[in-house]
Amino acid sequence: MSDQIQLPVPDAAALEHSARVNRFIRRRIAEAGGWIDFSEYMQMALYAPGLGYYSAGAHKFGESGDFVTAPEVSPLFSSCLARAFIDLSYGSDSLPGPPTILELGAGSGVMAVEILQTLQRLNALPERYLILEVSADLRERQRRFIAERVADLAERVVWLDELPAAPITGVIVANEVLDAQPVTRFVVDADNRICILGVEASGSGFGWGRRPAEAALHKQLLEIADDLDVVWPPGYASEWSPVIDGFMAGLSQSLERGLIMLIDYGLPMKAFYSPERASGTLVCHYRHRMHTDPFFYPGLQDITAWIDFTRVANAAAVADLDVLGFTTQAQFLLGGGVEEEFALLTESSGAAQDPREQIRIAAGLKTLMMPGQMGENFKVMALGRQLPQGPASVCANDLLHLL
Ligand SMILES: C[S@@+](CC[C@H](N)C(=O)[O-])C[C@H]1O[C@@H](n2cnc3c(N)ncnc32)[C@H](O)[C@@H]1O
């Protein structure tokens, strides 16, 4: 794909960095006998210490990076999230909100700042705001950003190296973290067999190499097709997450009582594995260009895949979590006080007197809400333990029946 669309050429330092990532992955492929599963390639390209896209120093977020996420688009996203957190009772009489918040994959740190600011305004600050961030580089950037923006709240923020040893009471939140987890790719061959698409060295870069799917995965994929009553034609390719069960088990073990909010682009299983979606959901982001070539300059671009939310809900239920609600981002924001937050933001930013600021705030809201932008592709899933119900903003327009 990258040879069909014009992607900007990286500078010399970036090219050198990508060459190091390339050598690292090639060594691993050679050690493994010439072929690795795509999930292993994706893991290294994104997270190899000091090398991967998220682990090394590239800018990533916002206008000067490769992509924008909802909290980078507008503070309205984080303020509506924060409002959802105080909608519920966590069993503490003294606190109106969650005693602890744990954010996974905090990116630039902007969502943490804006959630804390909103909860401060609503007199519902958590005692602790924990961040689990796998990238040492991002963790440092988050630390600096939070200290600069909310110095008076920074002491509540604590970074973790792994999920908390003692389960928390409160909220676990992750925006666009599931889509950054490694996926396995599969394809249906000309004889209708399901093959795994792995990665081989090819010339100075990488290429796809097929192997028959091992028995357990083959069986699971056939069960999915059977349950959905679909026939995938030859050439049909898609993704399957090898990590989601462990991921949800980890979240379950980390929660004593409270809410888990997962926000990401994704679909119910039926739509995810529809024969019409014949080349899967893998998407790469490089300087605001979207394309589908994960072998383009490894280490310099983001690689993501959409979420099968039916599988997330099933994995959550197996991990003994309650599946409380599922809706689109647009419905979540509408039900979560976005109009009131919009009015407050317009007032506090002086936009009422500044037409350019007004346009900027309105454009952010539009990106978050419009169906062709983030409004429908992005979904919000609420899971929980020992809560009577999920936040009204998720449950009022519940789409759980689609899963
Ligand atoms: C696409 S970015 C989203 C960042 C941020 N949540 C936002 O919305 O702007 C993915 C983030 O998740 C982090 N990450 C990926 N896997 C993770 C994991 N298993 N646990 C914690 N953080 C993770 C990445 O380092 C990065 O900060």
The ligand as an SDF file (V2000), in Angstrom:
LIG
                    3D

 27 29  0  0  0  0  0  0  0  0999 V2000
   -2.8580    5.0620   20.9170 C   0  0  0  0  0  0  0  0  0  0  0  0
   -2.0480    5.5240   22.3580 S   0  0  0  0  0  0  0  0  0  0  0  0
   -3.3890    6.2800   23.2680 C   0  0  0  0  0  0  0  0  0  0  0  0
   -2.9120    7.2730   24.2780 C   0  0  0  0  0  0  0  0  0  0  0  0
   -3.9880    7.9620   25.1290 C   0  0  0  0  0  0  0  0  0  0  0  0
   -4.7920    7.0220   25.8650 N   0  0  0  0  0  0  0  0  0  0  0  0
   -4.8600    8.8610   24.2810 C   0  0  0  0  0  0  0  0  0  0  0  0
   -6.0370    8.5620   24.1540 O   0  0  0  0  0  0  0  0  0  0  0  0
   -4.3510    9.8610   23.7620 O   0  0  0  0  0  0  0  0  0  0  0  0
   -1.7800    3.9830   23.2100 C   0  0  0  0  0  0  0  0  0  0  0  0
   -1.1440    4.1650   24.5870 C   0  0  0  0  0  0  0  0  0  0  0  0
   -1.2170    2.9310   25.3080 O   0  0  0  0  0  0  0  0  0  0  0  0
    0.0670    2.5930   25.8240 C   0  0  0  0  0  0  0  0  0  0  0  0
    0.0040    1.1220   26.0190 N   0  0  0  0  0  0  0  0  0  0  0  0
   -0.0180    0.1640   25.0850 C   0  0  0  0  0  0  0  0  0  0  0  0
   -0.1720   -1.0550   25.6400 N   0  0  0  0  0  0  0  0  0  0  0  0
   -0.3070   -0.8610   26.9680 C   0  0  0  0  0  0  0  0  0  0  0  0
   -0.5450   -1.7170   28.0770 C   0  0  0  0  0  0  0  0  0  0  0  0
   -0.6510   -3.0490   27.9260 N   0  0  0  0  0  0  0  0  0  0  0  0
   -0.6350   -1.1740   29.3010 N   0  0  0  0  0  0  0  0  0  0  0  0
   -0.5170    0.1610   29.4850 C   0  0  0  0  0  0  0  0  0  0  0  0
   -0.2900    1.0340   28.4740 N   0  0  0  0  0  0  0  0  0  0  0  0
   -0.2010    0.5360   27.2300 C   0  0  0  0  0  0  0  0  0  0  0  0
    1.0160    3.1780   24.7990 C   0  0  0  0  0  0  0  0  0  0  0  0
    2.3250    3.3100   25.2340 O   0  0  0  0  0  0  0  0  0  0  0  0
    0.3240    4.5450   24.5720 C   0  0  0  0  0  0  0  0  0  0  0  0
    0.5630    5.4470   25.6230 O   0  0  0  0  0  0  0  0  0  0  0  0
  1  2  1  0
  2  3  1  0
  2 10  1  0
  3  4  1  0
  4  5  1  0
  5  6  1  0
  5  7  1  0
  7  8  2  0
  7  9  1  0
 10 11  1  0
 11 12  1  0
 11 26  1  0
 12 13  1  0
 13 14  1  0
 13 24  1  0
 14 15  1  0
 14 23  1  0
 15 16  2  0
 16 17  1  0
 17 18  1  0
 17 23  2  0
 18 19  1  0
 18 20  2  0
 20 21  1  0
 21 22  2  0
 22 23  1  0
 24 25  1  0
 24 26  1  0
 26 27  1  0
M  CHG  2   2   1   9  -1
M  END
$$$$
